[in-house]
Amino acid sequence: MAAATSGGGSDSGRSDNGRGKGDVSGRTPPGGSPLAESAAGDDAAALQLPPWTKALGWCGVAGLIYLLVCAVSIISRGFAGLGSDAAHTMFAFAAHPWVGLSVGILGTVLIQSSTTTTAVAVTAVGSGALPIQGAIPIILGANVGTTVTTSLVALTFIGNRTEFRRALGASTVHDFYNWLALLIFFPIELIWHPLQHFSGTLTDALYGTDWLPNPAHFNFVRALTRPVEHGVIHATSHISSTLGPLFTIVIGALLILVAVRYLGKLLKLLMVGRARDILIKAVGRNPYLAMASGMGVTVVTQSSTITTSVLVPFAGTGILTPAQVYPVVVGSNLGTTFTVVFAAFAGVGQDAKIGLQAAFVHLIYNFFAIVVIYVIPFLRPVPLFCAESLARVASEHRWVLAVYLGTVFIVLPALVIVLVGVL
């Protein structure tokens, strides 16, 4: 299975040699993906860097990743300030499954956090405001809506066609994996309700136990980013209730732009030679280890968006291929489900058990998606093929990406909500 994954990356690498500058040494770097600039030149430059310079460079990488994590949190807070009340209002009339699905997609695009959307849906179920049948489409839609951020991060590479194609291919593999999962499981759920039945069985077996801790008590990543996040929120709190969140979003977007731009530059200098080999061995050679890594990092950061966004610069600079990023994305999809599940165990009241069941829906759905799409070889190449095809077309015609993002994540969900839920 690992060989099949690596093969996809090699094909991508050969395509880069045809379009980009290529490798002047005539060989393919480890991992099957040449850098946008001369790999031999980069290797030589890196080997000449003194140890203290490399150490400072890695400190800079850590600082920029920290800044990227902070920026994602800041944007999430800004969108929450604008859209949380609207999300609660939309959930109130999301009884129709297609409306619920659209609410999940559009609400997550606005809030920029599938965990937040899912948590709101679970809370609505736990309070009795939303039936479990109405929450399931919202949860499935949230899984899709969360993929927008990584596509926006890929836009920072738009100045270089080859790098943009690599970054977009790696970022949109998350899109197409979730779209394929939705295409498979949503119709099945509408007809036979397997997610509702499996989650109900699991809830009956586990409800009332206290062996799962609340992850909020152990979220040290959140504690580390909170000073920067609160600083930005405080700086914009003196503006109006509408302009304040807008300025917060703009600041977060600028921080992402700065972090990704300079992270890419540092990685080109540092992630070569032995350091690059170590990364490729850890992520590229064993897809299931990469999947476990993606899940673990997402459990720690409590955000699949953070996990996938951090990988985009690695893909854009050619250090990782979309095929190597793919299993990490799959793992992060599963990792993001645990936060709401753990927190749901702390629920109280007569509907708390149903709220826990809604949380289990998210976990079971993503587990089944991994088994059906990734473990079974037949469907595994589909998201990667679609992502690389879109990236190839969008690198030649930039407007294609704008049409894709605007249509499937905003226009279509909004039309369904208006035409089906309102009219």
C-alpha positions as CSV (number, residue, x, y, z in Angstrom):
1,M,0.0,0.0,0.0
2,A,2.9,2.3,0.8
3,A,4.4,1.6,-2.6
4,A,1.2,2.6,-4.3
5,T,1.2,5.9,-2.4
6,S,4.8,6.7,-3.2
7,G,4.1,5.9,-6.8
8,G,1.6,8.7,-7.0
9,G,4.1,11.1,-5.7
10,S,6.7,10.0,-8.3
11,D,4.4,10.7,-11.1
12,S,3.8,14.2,-9.7
13,G,7.5,14.7,-9.4
14,R,8.1,13.8,-13.1
15,S,5.4,16.2,-14.1
16,D,7.2,18.9,-12.2
17,N,10.4,18.3,-14.1
18,G,8.5,18.9,-17.3
19,R,7.0,22.2,-16.2
20,G,9.3,23.6,-13.6
21,K,13.0,24.3,-13.6
22,G,13.9,20.7,-12.9
23,D,16.9,19.2,-11.1
24,V,20.1,20.3,-12.7
25,S,21.9,17.3,-11.4
26,G,19.6,15.0,-13.4
27,R,18.4,13.0,-10.4
28,T,15.2,12.9,-8.5
29,P,15.4,13.9,-4.8
30,P,14.2,11.5,-2.1
31,G,10.5,11.2,-2.0
32,G,10.1,11.6,-5.8
33,S,9.4,15.3,-5.8
34,P,12.0,17.9,-7.0
35,L,12.1,21.3,-5.5
36,A,10.9,24.3,-7.4
37,E,14.5,25.6,-7.6
38,S,17.7,23.6,-8.3
39,A,17.9,20.8,-5.7
40,A,21.6,20.5,-6.1
41,G,22.1,24.2,-5.5
42,D,19.9,24.1,-2.4
43,D,21.7,21.1,-1.0
44,A,25.0,22.8,-1.5
45,A,23.8,26.0,0.1
46,A,22.4,24.1,3.1
47,L,25.6,22.1,3.6
48,Q,27.6,25.4,3.8
49,L,25.4,26.8,6.5
50,P,27.1,26.9,9.9
51,P,25.5,24.9,12.7
52,W,24.3,28.0,14.6
53,T,22.7,29.3,11.5
54,K,20.8,26.1,11.0
55,A,19.7,26.1,14.7
56,L,18.4,29.7,14.3
57,G,16.6,28.6,11.1
58,W,14.8,25.8,12.9
59,C,13.9,28.1,15.7
60,G,12.4,30.4,13.0
61,V,10.5,27.4,11.5
62,A,9.1,26.6,15.0
63,G,8.2,30.3,15.5
64,L,6.4,30.6,12.1
65,I,4.5,27.4,12.7
66,Y,3.4,28.8,16.1
67,L,2.4,32.0,14.3
68,L,0.4,30.0,11.8
69,V,-1.4,28.1,14.6
70,C,-2.2,31.4,16.3
71,A,-3.4,32.9,13.0
72,V,-5.9,30.0,12.4
73,S,-7.2,30.5,16.0
74,I,-7.5,34.2,15.4
75,I,-9.5,33.8,12.2
76,S,-11.7,31.2,13.9
77,R,-12.4,33.7,16.7
78,G,-13.2,36.4,14.2
79,F,-15.6,34.3,12.3
80,A,-17.2,33.1,15.5
81,G,-17.8,36.7,16.5
82,L,-19.6,37.3,13.2
83,G,-21.4,34.0,12.6
84,S,-22.1,32.0,15.8
85,D,-25.5,33.6,16.4
86,A,-26.3,33.0,12.7
87,A,-25.2,29.4,13.0
88,H,-27.6,28.8,15.9
89,T,-30.4,30.4,13.9
90,M,-29.7,28.2,10.9
91,F,-29.7,25.1,13.1
92,A,-33.2,26.0,14.2
93,F,-34.7,25.3,10.8
94,A,-32.3,22.6,9.6
95,A,-34.8,19.7,9.9
96,H,-34.6,18.9,6.2
97,P,-31.5,16.7,5.6
98,W,-30.3,18.7,2.6
99,V,-30.7,22.0,4.5
100,G,-28.8,20.5,7.4
101,L,-26.0,19.4,5.1
102,S,-25.8,22.9,3.6
103,V,-25.9,24.5,7.1
104,G,-22.9,22.3,8.1
105,I,-20.9,23.3,5.1
106,L,-21.7,27.0,5.1
107,G,-21.6,27.3,8.8
108,T,-18.1,25.8,9.0
109,V,-16.9,28.0,6.1
110,L,-18.0,31.0,8.1
111,I,-16.7,29.9,11.5
112,Q,-13.6,28.1,10.1
113,S,-13.8,25.3,12.5
114,S,-15.6,21.9,12.0
115,T,-15.1,21.3,15.7
116,T,-17.0,24.4,16.6
117,T,-19.8,23.6,14.1
118,T,-20.0,20.0,15.4
119,A,-19.9,21.1,19.0
120,V,-22.8,23.6,18.4
121,A,-24.8,20.8,16.7
122,V,-24.0,18.4,19.6
123,T,-25.0,21.0,22.1
124,A,-28.3,21.7,20.2
125,V,-29.0,17.9,20.3
126,G,-28.1,17.7,24.0
127,S,-30.4,20.6,24.9
128,G,-33.3,19.1,22.9
129,A,-33.3,21.9,20.4
130,L,-32.3,19.6,17.5
131,P,-33.1,15.9,16.9
132,I,-30.3,13.5,16.2
133,Q,-31.6,13.0,12.7
134,G,-31.2,16.7,12.1
135,A,-27.7,16.8,13.6
136,I,-26.2,14.1,11.4
137,P,-26.3,16.0,8.1
138,I,-24.9,19.1,9.8
139,I,-22.0,17.0,11.1
140,L,-21.3,15.5,7.7
141,G,-21.4,19.0,6.1
142,A,-19.0,20.3,8.7
143,N,-16.5,17.7,7.6
144,V,-16.5,19.2,4.1
145,G,-16.6,22.9,5.1
146,T,-13.4,22.7,7.2
147,T,-11.3,22.1,4.1
148,V,-11.6,25.6,2.7
149,T,-8.8,27.1,4.9
150,T,-6.0,24.8,3.5
151,S,-7.0,25.9,-0.1
152,L,-6.7,29.5,0.9
153,V,-3.3,28.8,2.4
154,A,-2.2,27.3,-1.0
155,L,-3.0,30.7,-2.6
156,T,0.1,32.1,-1.0
157,F,2.1,30.2,-3.6
158,I,0.1,31.6,-6.5
159,G,3.1,33.6,-7.7
160,N,5.0,30.5,-8.8
161,R,3.0,28.1,-11.1
162,T,4.8,24.9,-10.1
163,E,4.7,25.6,-6.4
164,F,1.1,26.6,-6.6
165,R,0.2,23.4,-8.3
166,R,1.9,21.3,-5.7
167,A,0.4,23.3,-2.8
168,L,-3.1,23.2,-4.2
169,G,-2.8,19.5,-5.0
170,A,-1.9,18.8,-1.4
171,S,-4.5,21.1,0.1
172,T,-7.5,20.0,-2.0
173,V,-6.9,16.3,-1.5
174,H,-8.6,17.0,1.8
175,D,-11.6,18.5,-0.1
176,F,-12.1,15.6,-2.5
177,Y,-11.6,12.9,0.3
178,N,-14.4,14.5,2.3
179,W,-16.6,15.0,-0.8
180,L,-16.2,11.4,-1.7
181,A,-17.0,10.3,1.8
182,L,-20.1,12.5,1.7
183,L,-21.2,11.1,-1.7
184,I,-21.0,7.5,-0.3
185,F,-22.4,7.9,3.2
186,F,-25.0,10.6,2.9
187,P,-27.4,8.7,0.6
188,I,-26.9,5.5,2.7
189,E,-27.7,7.4,5.9
190,L,-30.8,8.9,4.4
191,I,-32.1,5.4,3.5
192,W,-30.8,3.0,6.2
193,H,-29.5,5.3,9.0
194,P,-26.4,3.2,9.8
195,L,-24.6,6.1,11.6
196,Q,-27.6,6.7,13.8
197,H,-27.9,3.0,14.7
198,F,-24.2,2.4,15.3
199,S,-23.8,5.6,17.4
200,G,-26.8,4.7,19.4
201,T,-25.4,1.3,20.2
202,L,-22.1,2.7,21.2
203,T,-23.7,5.3,23.3
204,D,-25.8,2.7,25.2
205,A,-22.6,0.8,26.0
206,L,-20.6,3.8,27.2
207,Y,-23.0,6.3,28.6
208,G,-22.6,6.9,32.3
209,T,-18.9,6.0,32.5
210,D,-16.4,8.5,33.6
211,W,-13.2,7.1,32.2
212,L,-12.8,9.6,29.4
213,P,-11.2,13.0,30.5
214,N,-12.2,16.4,29.3
215,P,-9.5,17.4,26.8
216,A,-9.9,21.1,27.7
217,H,-7.9,20.4,30.8
218,F,-4.9,19.2,28.8
219,N,-5.0,21.5,25.8
220,F,-1.5,23.0,26.3
221,V,-1.4,24.1,22.6
222,R,-4.4,26.3,23.2
223,A,-2.7,27.7,26.4
224,L,0.4,28.6,24.3
225,T,-1.5,30.4,21.6
226,R,-4.0,32.1,23.9
227,P,-1.8,35.2,24.7
228,V,-1.4,36.1,21.0
229,E,-5.1,35.4,20.3
230,H,-6.3,37.4,23.2
231,G,-4.0,40.2,22.3
232,V,-5.5,40.5,18.9
233,I,-9.0,40.2,20.2
234,H,-8.4,42.9,22.8
235,A,-6.9,45.2,20.2
236,T,-10.0,44.9,18.0
237,S,-12.5,44.9,20.9
238,H,-12.8,48.7,21.0
239,I,-14.2,48.8,17.5
240,S,-17.9,48.1,16.8
241,S,-19.3,44.6,17.2
242,T,-19.3,44.1,13.4
243,L,-16.0,45.8,12.4
244,G,-14.1,44.3,15.3
245,P,-14.5,40.6,14.1
246,L,-13.8,41.8,10.5
247,F,-10.5,43.3,11.6
248,T,-9.7,40.2,13.6
249,I,-10.2,38.1,10.5
250,V,-8.0,40.4,8.4
251,I,-5.2,40.3,11.0
252,G,-5.3,36.5,11.1
253,A,-5.2,36.3,7.3
254,L,-2.2,38.6,7.2
255,L,-0.4,36.5,9.8
256,I,-1.1,33.4,7.7
257,L,0.3,35.1,4.6
258,V,3.5,36.1,6.5
259,A,3.9,32.8,8.2
260,V,3.5,30.6,5.1
261,R,5.6,32.9,2.9
262,Y,8.6,32.9,5.2
263,L,8.1,29.3,6.3
264,G,8.5,28.2,2.7
265,K,11.7,30.2,2.3
266,L,13.2,28.7,5.4
267,L,12.2,25.2,4.5
268,K,13.9,25.5,1.1
269,L,17.1,26.1,2.9
270,L,16.8,23.7,5.8
271,M,14.7,20.7,4.6
272,V,17.3,19.2,2.3
273,G,19.9,16.5,2.6
274,R,19.5,14.3,5.7
275,A,16.8,16.5,7.3
276,R,14.6,16.0,4.2
277,D,15.3,12.3,4.2
278,I,14.2,11.9,7.8
279,L,10.9,13.8,7.1
280,I,10.2,11.6,4.0
281,K,10.9,8.4,6.0
282,A,8.5,9.5,8.7
283,V,5.7,10.7,6.5
284,G,6.2,9.3,3.0
285,R,7.2,5.6,3.4
286,N,4.5,4.3,5.7
287,P,1.1,5.8,5.0
288,Y,-0.4,4.3,8.1
289,L,2.3,5.8,10.3
290,A,1.6,9.1,8.6
291,M,-2.1,8.6,9.2
292,A,-1.4,8.0,12.9
293,S,0.8,11.1,13.0
294,G,-1.9,13.2,11.5
295,M,-4.4,11.9,14.0
296,G,-2.1,12.5,17.0
297,V,-1.2,16.0,16.0
298,T,-4.8,16.9,15.5
299,V,-5.8,15.4,18.9
300,V,-3.1,17.7,20.5
301,T,-4.0,20.8,18.5
302,Q,-7.7,20.0,18.4
303,S,-7.9,21.3,14.8
304,S,-7.5,19.4,11.6
305,T,-7.2,22.7,9.8
306,I,-4.0,23.5,11.7
307,T,-2.5,20.0,10.9
308,T,-3.3,20.3,7.2
309,S,-2.4,24.0,6.9
310,V,1.1,23.4,8.3
311,L,1.7,20.7,5.6
312,V,0.9,22.9,2.7
313,P,4.2,24.8,2.7
314,F,6.1,21.5,2.7
315,A,4.1,20.4,-0.4
316,G,4.5,23.8,-2.1
317,T,8.3,23.7,-1.8
318,G,8.4,20.1,-3.1
319,I,9.5,18.5,0.1
320,L,6.3,16.4,0.3
321,T,4.1,15.3,-2.5
322,P,0.3,15.4,-2.4
323,A,0.4,11.6,-2.2
324,Q,2.5,11.8,1.0
325,V,0.2,14.4,2.5
326,Y,-2.9,12.4,1.8
327,P,-2.7,9.9,4.7
328,V,-1.8,12.7,7.1
329,V,-5.0,14.4,6.1
330,V,-7.0,11.2,6.5
331,G,-5.6,10.8,10.0
332,S,-6.4,14.4,10.9
333,N,-10.0,13.9,9.9
334,L,-10.3,11.2,12.5
335,G,-8.3,13.1,15.1
336,T,-10.6,16.1,15.1
337,T,-13.5,14.0,16.2
338,F,-12.2,13.2,19.7
339,T,-12.5,16.7,21.2
340,V,-16.3,16.8,20.9
341,V,-16.6,13.1,22.0
342,F,-14.6,13.7,25.1
343,A,-16.4,16.9,25.9
344,A,-19.8,15.3,25.4
345,F,-19.1,12.9,28.3
346,A,-19.4,15.9,30.6
347,G,-23.0,16.7,29.4
348,V,-25.8,16.6,31.9
349,G,-29.6,16.6,31.7
350,Q,-32.2,14.4,30.1
351,D,-30.9,14.9,26.6
352,A,-27.2,14.6,27.4
353,K,-27.1,10.9,26.2
354,I,-28.4,11.9,22.8
355,G,-25.8,14.7,22.6
356,L,-23.1,12.0,23.2
357,Q,-24.6,10.0,20.4
358,A,-24.3,12.9,18.1
359,A,-20.6,13.2,19.0
360,F,-20.1,9.5,18.3
361,V,-21.7,10.0,14.8
362,H,-18.7,12.3,13.9
363,L,-16.2,9.7,15.0
364,I,-17.9,6.7,13.4
365,Y,-18.4,8.5,10.1
366,N,-14.7,9.4,9.8
367,F,-13.7,5.9,10.8
368,F,-15.9,4.3,8.2
369,A,-14.6,6.8,5.6
370,I,-11.1,5.7,6.3
371,V,-12.0,2.0,5.9
372,V,-14.1,2.4,2.7
373,I,-12.0,5.0,0.9
374,Y,-8.4,4.6,2.1
375,V,-8.0,1.0,3.4
376,I,-9.8,-0.5,0.3
377,P,-7.4,0.1,-2.6
378,F,-10.1,0.6,-5.2
379,L,-11.2,4.1,-4.1
380,R,-8.0,5.3,-2.5
381,P,-6.6,7.0,-5.7
382,V,-9.8,8.9,-6.4
383,P,-9.3,12.0,-4.1
384,L,-5.6,12.3,-5.1
385,F,-6.5,12.1,-8.8
386,C,-9.2,14.8,-8.5
387,A,-7.0,17.0,-6.4
388,E,-4.0,16.9,-8.8
389,S,-6.3,17.4,-11.8
390,L,-7.9,20.5,-10.2
391,A,-4.4,21.8,-9.3
392,R,-3.1,21.3,-12.8
393,V,-6.1,23.1,-14.4
394,A,-6.1,25.9,-11.7
395,S,-2.4,26.5,-12.1
396,E,-3.0,27.3,-15.8
397,H,-6.3,29.2,-15.3
398,R,-6.4,30.8,-11.8
399,W,-10.1,31.7,-12.0
400,V,-11.0,28.0,-11.9
401,L,-10.1,27.8,-8.2
402,A,-12.2,30.9,-7.4
403,V,-15.2,29.4,-9.2
404,Y,-14.7,26.0,-7.5
405,L,-14.4,27.5,-4.0
406,G,-17.2,30.0,-4.4
407,T,-19.6,27.6,-6.0
408,V,-19.3,24.4,-3.9
409,F,-18.7,26.0,-0.5
410,I,-20.8,29.2,-0.6
411,V,-23.3,29.5,-3.6
412,L,-24.7,26.0,-3.7
413,P,-25.2,25.6,0.1
414,A,-26.7,29.1,0.3
415,L,-29.1,28.3,-2.5
416,V,-30.2,25.0,-0.9
417,I,-30.8,26.8,2.4
418,V,-32.9,29.5,0.8
419,L,-34.8,27.4,-1.7
420,V,-35.5,24.4,0.5
421,G,-35.3,25.7,4.0
422,V,-36.7,29.2,3.7
423,L,-39.1,29.3,0.7
